[in-house]
Amino acid sequence: MTPPSFPSPTVSTSARTDNRHIAFGWGIHFCLGAPLARVEGQIAINTLIQRLPALALATDRPQFRPSLTLRGLSSLPVTF
Protein backbone atom coordinates (compact mmCIF):
# COMPACT_ATOMS: atom_id res chain seq x y z
CA MET A 1 0.00 0.00 0.00
CA THR A 2 1.40 3.39 -0.92
CA PRO A 3 0.76 6.33 1.40
CA PRO A 4 -1.74 8.94 0.21
CA SER A 5 -0.46 12.15 -1.30
CA PHE A 6 -2.09 15.56 -1.03
CA PRO A 7 -1.55 18.67 -3.16
CA SER A 8 -0.92 20.77 0.00
CA PRO A 9 0.02 18.40 2.85
CA THR A 10 0.93 21.20 5.30
CA VAL A 11 -2.47 22.91 4.97
CA SER A 12 -5.21 21.76 7.34
CA THR A 13 -8.65 21.75 5.75
CA SER A 14 -11.92 20.07 6.59
CA ALA A 15 -12.85 20.00 2.87
CA ARG A 16 -10.20 17.39 2.02
CA THR A 17 -11.63 14.18 0.61
CA ASP A 18 -11.52 11.02 2.72
CA ASN A 19 -8.41 8.87 2.34
CA ARG A 20 -7.16 5.48 3.45
CA HIS A 21 -4.47 6.65 5.85
CA ILE A 22 -2.65 4.17 8.05
CA ALA A 23 -2.43 6.25 11.22
CA PHE A 24 -4.09 3.51 13.30
CA GLY A 25 -2.50 0.59 11.50
CA TRP A 26 -4.12 -1.83 9.11
CA GLY A 27 -5.56 -5.34 9.15
CA ILE A 28 -4.42 -7.49 12.06
CA HIS A 29 -2.35 -4.57 13.37
CA PHE A 30 -5.31 -2.16 13.55
CA CYS A 31 -5.45 -0.21 16.81
CA LEU A 32 -8.29 -1.31 19.09
CA GLY A 33 -8.51 2.21 20.53
CA ALA A 34 -8.94 3.92 17.14
CA PRO A 35 -12.71 4.56 17.43
CA LEU A 36 -12.28 6.08 20.90
CA ALA A 37 -9.35 8.22 19.73
CA ARG A 38 -11.39 9.53 16.79
CA VAL A 39 -14.33 10.47 19.05
CA GLU A 40 -11.99 12.15 21.56
CA GLY A 41 -10.33 14.09 18.74
CA GLN A 42 -13.68 15.31 17.40
CA ILE A 43 -14.80 16.40 20.87
CA ALA A 44 -11.51 18.16 21.60
CA ILE A 45 -11.38 20.06 18.30
CA ASN A 46 -15.07 21.06 18.43
CA THR A 47 -14.72 22.25 22.03
CA LEU A 48 -11.59 24.24 21.19
CA ILE A 49 -13.30 25.95 18.25
CA GLN A 50 -16.42 26.75 20.30
CA ARG A 51 -14.49 28.17 23.28
CA LEU A 52 -11.88 30.05 21.23
CA PRO A 53 -13.63 31.22 18.04
CA ALA A 54 -10.81 33.69 17.23
CA LEU A 55 -8.12 30.98 17.38
CA ALA A 56 -5.52 31.61 14.66
CA LEU A 57 -1.96 30.70 13.83
CA ALA A 58 0.57 33.22 15.10
CA THR A 59 3.03 32.29 12.36
CA ASP A 60 2.79 31.45 8.70
CA ARG A 61 5.68 28.94 8.92
CA PRO A 62 5.17 26.35 11.69
CA GLN A 63 8.34 24.62 12.91
CA PHE A 64 8.55 20.86 12.36
CA ARG A 65 10.73 18.43 14.28
CA PRO A 66 13.90 17.44 12.44
CA SER A 67 13.05 13.74 12.06
CA LEU A 68 12.82 11.44 9.08
CA THR A 69 10.75 8.81 10.86
CA LEU A 70 8.18 10.75 12.91
CA ARG A 71 6.76 13.88 11.33
CA GLY A 72 5.32 16.42 13.73
CA LEU A 73 5.40 19.98 14.95
CA SER A 74 7.95 21.10 17.51
CA SER A 75 5.68 24.04 18.40
CA LEU A 76 2.52 25.66 17.11
CA PRO A 77 2.15 29.27 18.25
CA VAL A 78 -1.44 30.53 18.21
CA THR A 79 -3.37 33.64 19.18
CA PHE A 80 -6.89 33.80 20.61
SVG drawing of the C-alpha trace seen along z (x, -y; Angstrom):
<svg xmlns="http://www.w3.org/2000/svg" viewBox="-19 -36 35 46">
<polyline fill="none" stroke="black" stroke-width="0.4" points="0.0,0.0 1.4,-3.4 0.8,-6.3 -1.7,-8.9 -0.5,-12.2 -2.1,-15.6 -1.6,-18.7 -0.9,-20.8 0.0,-18.4 0.9,-21.2 -2.5,-22.9 -5.2,-21.8 -8.6,-21.8 -11.9,-20.1 -12.9,-20.0 -10.2,-17.4 -11.6,-14.2 -11.5,-11.0 -8.4,-8.9 -7.2,-5.5 -4.5,-6.7 -2.6,-4.2 -2.4,-6.3 -4.1,-3.5 -2.5,-0.6 -4.1,1.8 -5.6,5.3 -4.4,7.5 -2.3,4.6 -5.3,2.2 -5.4,0.2 -8.3,1.3 -8.5,-2.2 -8.9,-3.9 -12.7,-4.6 -12.3,-6.1 -9.3,-8.2 -11.4,-9.5 -14.3,-10.5 -12.0,-12.1 -10.3,-14.1 -13.7,-15.3 -14.8,-16.4 -11.5,-18.2 -11.4,-20.1 -15.1,-21.1 -14.7,-22.3 -11.6,-24.2 -13.3,-25.9 -16.4,-26.7 -14.5,-28.2 -11.9,-30.0 -13.6,-31.2 -10.8,-33.7 -8.1,-31.0 -5.5,-31.6 -2.0,-30.7 0.6,-33.2 3.0,-32.3 2.8,-31.4 5.7,-28.9 5.2,-26.3 8.3,-24.6 8.5,-20.9 10.7,-18.4 13.9,-17.4 13.0,-13.7 12.8,-11.4 10.7,-8.8 8.2,-10.7 6.8,-13.9 5.3,-16.4 5.4,-20.0 7.9,-21.1 5.7,-24.0 2.5,-25.7 2.2,-29.3 -1.4,-30.5 -3.4,-33.6 -6.9,-33.8"/>
</svg>
